[in-house]
Amino acid sequence: MENGQEPQENGEKPRCTAIILAAGSGSRMQSAVAKQFLPLKEKPLIWYALHAVEESRIIDDCILVTAEQDIPYVREEIVQKYHFTKVNIITSGGAERYLSVGRALQLIADGRLKVPNEHGYVFIHDGARPFLTEKILEDTYAAAVQYQACVAAVQSKDTVKISDGEGFALSTPDRRTVWNIQTPQVFETSLILQAYERLKNRLPRMQEQGIQVTDDASVVELFTETRVKLVEASYQNIKITTPEDMKTAEAFLED
């Protein structure tokens, strides 16, 4: 394999752990209920991502990250109710996305999974993206094996302008080079653990300099020499953020 790991000698697939992020609020959904628990066709929104993980031949286990106060509800009304047996750990998230991911990764590093994942892969996915498919999981897994790091993405349909900071167009990048980034974002376990450990050590200075961490790929880009492969996913793999997004998701499910 180019750059990535070789298959295990016994022929078994390397272990793959999903981190599902479900610690968001319902602010932009104009709802008092966290968006991941809002009903989408009679199922809570988070059900769809967890169901994809449960049914996948790629994913072996899962860490579910949610708000601390929601852990009992998630355990009883989501994981136990719908028999999501691959959910190995339910843990609390942080104030920012990267903090939530960091907490889940620390559990992997500490060997807290029932079966350790030291030499496998980690799939980090937004729980508010209900249209995760087996094809996306298979394609990102294959790319991660070859390149060590990859993200699901789609090419931009729109012309993009770079601003000068004062609201005026500065330049227009070639649309063929512009991609909209999605999840899952998939990495060799050792690579993403190393990148997040370096992030933790550099975080105070980064905050002073105003450097933002927008996704997991950016952590790998900042703190390792590994290039992140873009893997074409699906325009339906949307993130539910607003009430309009929920209507779009309902329409997708009716197709």
C-alpha positions in Angstrom: 0.0 0.0 0.0 1.3 3.5 -0.9 2.0 5.4 2.4 -0.6 3.6 4.4 -0.6 0.4 6.4 -0.3 -3.0 5.0 -3.2 -5.4 5.7 -2.7 -7.5 8.9 -0.7 -10.7 8.4 -3.7 -12.9 9.4 -5.8 -11.3 6.6 -8.1 -9.5 9.0 -9.3 -6.0 8.4 -7.6 -3.4 10.7 -9.9 -2.3 13.5 -12.1 0.7 12.6 -13.7 2.9 15.3 -16.3 5.5 14.6 -16.5 8.7 16.7 -20.1 10.1 16.3 -20.4 13.7 17.5 -23.8 14.6 19.0 -23.1 17.3 21.5 -24.5 20.2 19.6 -27.4 22.5 20.6 -30.6 23.4 18.9 -29.9 27.2 18.6 -29.9 27.5 14.8 -32.7 25.0 14.6 -34.8 27.5 16.7 -35.6 24.6 19.0 -35.3 24.0 22.8 -34.4 20.4 21.9 -30.9 19.6 20.8 -31.0 19.0 17.0 -29.6 15.5 17.2 -32.7 14.4 19.0 -35.3 16.1 16.8 -37.6 13.6 15.0 -36.8 12.9 11.3 -39.5 10.6 9.9 -40.3 9.3 13.4 -36.7 8.6 14.3 -34.4 10.9 16.2 -31.9 12.5 13.9 -28.9 10.8 15.5 -30.5 7.4 14.8 -29.5 7.6 11.1 -25.8 7.9 11.6 -25.8 5.3 14.3 -27.8 3.0 12.2 -25.3 3.3 9.3 -22.5 2.5 11.7 -24.4 -0.5 13.2 -25.1 -2.0 9.8 -21.6 -1.3 8.4 -19.2 -4.1 7.6 -16.4 -1.5 7.9 -17.0 -0.1 11.4 -16.2 -2.4 14.4 -17.2 -0.1 17.3 -18.3 3.4 18.2 -17.7 6.2 20.7 -20.8 8.4 20.9 -20.1 12.0 22.2 -23.0 14.0 23.6 -23.7 16.6 26.2 -23.0 15.5 29.7 -26.6 16.1 30.8 -27.9 14.0 27.8 -25.9 10.9 28.5 -28.6 9.0 30.5 -31.2 9.9 27.8 -28.9 8.8 25.0 -28.1 5.6 26.7 -31.7 4.6 27.4 -33.7 6.2 24.6 -31.2 5.9 21.8 -28.6 3.2 22.3 -30.6 0.7 24.3 -34.0 1.4 22.7 -32.7 0.9 19.2 -30.1 -1.9 20.1 -27.0 -0.1 18.8 -24.6 -2.8 20.0 -21.5 -1.2 18.4 -21.7 1.9 20.7 -18.9 0.9 23.1 -18.6 4.2 25.0 -20.9 7.2 25.6 -18.9 10.2 26.7 -19.4 13.9 27.2 -18.3 16.5 24.7 -16.4 19.8 25.1 -17.4 23.4 24.4 -15.9 23.2 20.9 -15.9 20.4 18.3 -12.2 19.7 18.5 -12.5 19.3 22.3 -15.2 16.7 21.8 -13.1 14.8 19.3 -10.0 15.2 21.6 -11.9 13.6 24.5 -13.0 10.6 22.4 -9.5 10.2 21.0 -8.1 10.2 24.5 -10.3 7.3 25.4 -8.8 5.4 22.5 -5.3 6.3 23.5 -6.0 5.1 27.1 -7.2 1.8 25.9 -10.8 2.3 27.1 -12.4 0.5 24.1 -13.4 -3.1 24.8 -11.0 -4.1 22.0 -8.1 -1.7 21.6 -7.6 0.2 18.4 -3.9 0.9 18.3 -3.1 0.1 14.6 -6.4 0.7 12.9 -8.5 3.6 11.7 -10.7 6.3 13.3 -13.8 7.6 11.4 -15.0 10.9 12.8 -18.6 11.8 11.8 -21.1 14.5 12.6 -24.2 12.9 14.2 -26.2 15.6 12.4 -25.4 14.1 9.0 -28.1 11.5 8.6 -27.2 10.3 5.1 -24.0 8.4 5.8 -23.9 5.4 3.5 -21.9 2.2 3.3 -20.4 3.4 0.0 -19.1 6.5 1.7 -17.6 4.4 4.5 -16.1 1.9 2.1 -14.6 4.7 -0.1 -13.1 6.7 2.8 -11.7 3.5 4.3 -10.0 2.5 1.1 -8.5 6.0 0.8 -7.4 6.0 4.5 -5.6 2.7 4.0 -3.8 4.1 1.0 -3.1 7.7 2.1 -3.4 7.5 6.0 -5.8 10.5 6.0 -8.9 11.4 4.0 -12.1 13.3 4.2 -15.5 12.9 2.5 -16.2 15.9 0.3 -18.0 17.2 -2.8 -16.8 19.6 -5.4 -18.4 23.1 -5.1 -21.3 23.7 -7.4 -21.0 27.5 -6.9 -18.4 30.0 -7.9 -16.5 31.0 -4.8 -15.0 34.5 -4.1 -12.2 35.2 -1.7 -12.9 38.4 0.3 -10.4 41.1 1.1 -11.8 41.3 4.7 -13.8 44.4 4.0 -16.6 42.7 2.0 -15.0 43.2 -1.5 -14.1 40.4 -3.9 -10.4 39.8 -4.0 -10.0 36.8 -6.2 -12.0 33.9 -7.7 -10.4 30.4 -7.3 -10.9 27.9 -10.0 -14.1 26.1 -9.1 -12.6 22.7 -10.0 -10.2 23.1 -7.1 -12.8 24.1 -4.5 -14.4 21.3 -2.4 -17.0 21.4 0.3 -15.8 19.3 3.2 -18.1 16.7 4.9 -17.7 13.8 7.3 -16.6 11.2 7.9 -13.0 12.2 8.2 -10.8 9.1 8.5 -7.3 8.7 9.8 -4.8 6.1 10.9 -5.3 5.8 14.6 -1.7 6.6 15.4 -1.7 9.6 13.1 -4.8 11.3 14.5 -3.7 10.6 18.1 -0.4 12.2 17.4 -1.9 15.2 15.7 -4.3 15.9 18.5 -1.6 15.5 21.1 0.4 18.2 19.3 -2.7 20.4 19.1 -3.2 20.1 22.9 0.3 21.3 23.5 0.1 24.2 21.0 -3.4 25.3 21.8 -2.7 28.3 24.1 -0.4 29.9 21.5 -2.8 29.1 18.6 -5.5 30.9 20.5 -3.3 33.9 21.1 -2.6 34.0 17.3 -6.3 33.6 16.4 -5.7 30.3 14.6 -8.9 28.3 14.4 -9.4 24.6 14.2 -12.3 24.0 11.9 -12.1 20.2 11.4 -10.0 17.2 12.1 -8.2 17.3 8.7 -6.9 20.8 9.6 -5.3 19.3 12.7 -3.5 16.8 10.6 -2.5 19.4 8.1 -1.2 21.7 10.8 0.7 19.2 12.9 1.9 16.4 10.6 3.5 16.0 7.2 0.6 13.8 6.0 -1.5 15.1 3.1 -5.2 14.6 3.4 -7.0 12.9 0.5 -10.3 14.3 -0.7 -12.8 11.5 -1.4 -15.9 12.3 -3.5 -18.9 11.5 -1.4 -22.5 12.6 -1.9 -24.4 15.9 -2.2 -27.1 14.3 0.0 -24.6 13.9 2.8 -25.8 17.2 4.3 -25.4 18.5 7.8 -28.7 19.4 9.5 -28.2 22.9 10.9 -31.4 24.9 10.2 -35.1 24.1 9.9 -34.7 24.3 6.1 -32.1 21.5 6.3 -34.6 19.3 8.1 -37.2 19.8 5.3 -34.5 18.9 2.7 -33.7 15.7 4.7 -37.3 14.7 4.8 -37.5 15.2 1.0 -34.4 13.0 0.6 -36.0 10.2 2.7 -39.2 10.3 0.5 -37.2 9.7 -2.7 
